[in-house]
Amino acid sequence: MRLLPKLGDPQSELLLLRSCMGIAKLFFGLRTCQPVHVKDAALFFDKGLREAIEELVVCGGLEVWGCIRL
């Protein structure tokens, strides 16, 4: 997910993020494993996904978004 901004095309970045990020595998793991065993993986995935979406939507992450809201 960290390499998506190197494409330079937000539409392609979003398409790849949605189709290739392995969310189906994560959901399968969440459905079939006890929460204690997937907690760290889920937190890691959530953090990476949030950072990628923030970079796409506000072109710079949360810091820029905080400045825009003020």
C-alpha positions as CSV (number, residue, x, y, z in Angstrom):
1,M,0.0,0.0,0.0
2,R,2.9,2.3,0.6
3,L,3.9,2.2,-3.1
4,L,0.6,3.4,-4.5
5,P,1.4,7.1,-4.5
6,K,4.3,6.4,-7.0
7,L,1.7,5.7,-9.7
8,G,0.7,9.4,-9.7
9,D,-2.9,8.6,-10.8
10,P,-5.5,8.6,-8.0
11,Q,-8.0,6.6,-10.0
12,S,-5.5,3.8,-10.7
13,E,-4.3,3.9,-7.1
14,L,-7.9,3.5,-5.8
15,L,-8.6,0.7,-8.2
16,L,-5.5,-1.2,-7.1
17,L,-6.2,-0.5,-3.5
18,R,-9.7,-1.9,-3.8
19,S,-9.0,-4.9,-5.9
20,C,-5.5,-6.1,-4.8
21,M,-5.1,-5.3,-1.1
22,G,-6.1,-8.8,0.1
23,I,-9.2,-7.8,1.9
24,A,-10.9,-11.1,1.0
25,K,-8.1,-13.0,2.8
26,L,-8.3,-10.8,5.8
27,F,-12.1,-11.2,6.0
28,F,-11.7,-15.0,5.7
29,G,-9.2,-14.9,8.6
30,L,-11.5,-12.8,10.7
31,R,-14.4,-15.2,10.1
32,T,-12.5,-18.4,10.8
33,C,-10.0,-17.5,13.5
34,Q,-10.5,-16.4,17.1
35,P,-10.1,-12.7,17.5
36,V,-7.1,-13.1,19.8
37,H,-5.2,-14.6,16.9
38,V,-5.9,-12.0,14.3
39,K,-5.9,-8.8,16.4
40,D,-2.4,-7.7,15.5
41,A,-2.9,-8.4,11.8
42,A,-6.2,-6.5,11.7
43,L,-4.7,-3.5,13.4
44,F,-1.7,-3.5,11.0
45,F,-4.1,-3.8,8.0
46,D,-6.4,-1.0,9.3
47,K,-3.5,1.4,9.9
48,G,-2.1,0.7,6.4
49,L,-5.5,1.1,4.7
50,R,-6.2,4.3,6.6
51,E,-2.9,5.8,5.6
52,A,-3.4,4.8,1.9
53,I,-6.9,6.3,1.8
54,E,-5.8,9.5,3.5
55,E,-3.0,9.9,1.0
56,L,-5.5,9.4,-1.9
57,V,-8.2,11.6,-0.6
58,V,-6.4,14.5,0.9
59,C,-3.0,14.2,-0.9
60,G,-0.8,14.3,2.2
61,G,-2.5,12.4,5.0
62,L,-4.0,13.6,8.2
63,E,-1.7,16.6,8.7
64,V,-2.9,18.3,5.6
65,W,-6.5,17.4,6.3
66,G,-6.2,19.0,9.8
67,C,-5.0,22.3,8.2
68,I,-7.9,22.2,5.7
69,R,-10.5,21.8,8.3
70,L,-9.3,24.9,10.3
